[in-house]
Amino acid sequence: MKNDSAIEALSALAQPTRLDAFRMLVKQEPSGLPAGEIARRLDVPHNTMSTHLAILNRAGLISVERHGRSLIYRVELDAVRQLVMFLLKDCCNGQPELCAPLLKDISKSCTTTGACCD
């Protein structure tokens, strides 16, 4: 991942509604959610939510697939992995034991709640 891509992804997440939508979609993997349902759950007007989802999509953090008349949004877990790896690439200056607590917390979150990033 290049700096520009990381900055775009982090910028897309640096807004409360988009961050909430992204976190909601993480919890809904792998099925995703229709745009209208995301807007309803977050109590955001549909046209506003559409703009937020487009920004997340352009940043590569989510994808969209048409199912009939519905647009289903899903998190791009590979893009999230790339972003996290970009941020942690040089973690602890070659001392992986210093990063172990971070990795343990991530792993524990996934196994205790059934979904990452709770």
ChimeraX attribute file (.defattr): number of C-alpha atoms within 10 A of each C-alpha:
attribute: neighborCount
match mode: 1-to-1
recipient: residues
	/A:1	11
	/A:2	9
	/A:3	11
	/A:4	9
	/A:5	14
	/A:6	20
	/A:7	13
	/A:8	17
	/A:9	21
	/A:10	16
	/A:11	14
	/A:12	23
	/A:13	21
	/A:14	11
	/A:15	11
	/A:16	10
	/A:17	18
	/A:18	20
	/A:19	16
	/A:20	14
	/A:21	22
	/A:22	23
	/A:23	16
	/A:24	20
	/A:25	20
	/A:26	22
	/A:27	18
	/A:28	15
	/A:29	16
	/A:30	12
	/A:31	13
	/A:32	21
	/A:33	19
	/A:34	18
	/A:35	19
	/A:36	18
	/A:37	12
	/A:38	23
	/A:39	19
	/A:40	12
	/A:41	10
	/A:42	14
	/A:43	11
	/A:44	14
	/A:45	11
	/A:46	15
	/A:47	12
	/A:48	12
	/A:49	21
	/A:50	16
	/A:51	12
	/A:52	19
	/A:53	25
	/A:54	17
	/A:55	19
	/A:56	24
	/A:57	19
	/A:58	13
	/A:59	20
	/A:60	20
	/A:61	23
	/A:62	22
	/A:63	18
	/A:64	19
	/A:65	12
	/A:66	10
	/A:67	9
	/A:68	7
	/A:69	7
	/A:70	13
	/A:71	16
	/A:72	19
	/A:73	24
	/A:74	24
	/A:75	27
	/A:76	18
	/A:77	15
	/A:78	11
	/A:79	18
	/A:80	17
	/A:81	11
	/A:82	15
	/A:83	21
	/A:84	12
	/A:85	13
	/A:86	15
	/A:87	13
	/A:88	12
	/A:89	12
	/A:90	11
	/A:91	14
	/A:92	12
	/A:93	10
	/A:94	10
	/A:95	10
	/A:96	12
	/A:97	11
	/A:98	12
	/A:99	14
	/A:100	12
	/A:101	11
	/A:102	11
	/A:103	13
	/A:104	11
	/A:105	11
	/A:106	14
	/A:107	13
	/A:108	13
	/A:109	15
	/A:110	14
	/A:111	10
	/A:112	10
	/A:113	11
	/A:114	11
	/A:115	13
	/A:116	16
	/A:117	14
	/A:118	13
